[in-house]
Amino acid sequence: VTLTPKDLPPGAVLTGPVKGRGCQHGISTPIVGLSSVPRMSVAGGEGGFEKALQDIRDRHPDLKGIYDVKIDDHVVNILTVYQRQCTEVTAKGFK
């Protein structure tokens, strides 16, 4: 649950929209000759909601909080070999 405009603390100064993003990348490849293990995969990066929030804190260190939060997940998959999954947080900030 996130704040709405009516939940803002008294004296909060609105700063406008803020965005943060966290991505994870992965590679998957077929393994020829092993019938029990059809693919081998590896992933890296710090994706997800917490990373996206940290990105907002890094970009706007003077914020006291955010409200009207929206979360989007974006997945890019290229020929089932490469995949990128990103979580993007869009919100309004206040000081």
Protein Blocks (a to p, Z undefined) as FASTA:
>chain_A
ZZdfklpcehiacebjcdddddddddddddehiaklmbccddedjedjklmmmmmmmmmm
mbgbdehiacddddddehhlaccddddddddddZZ
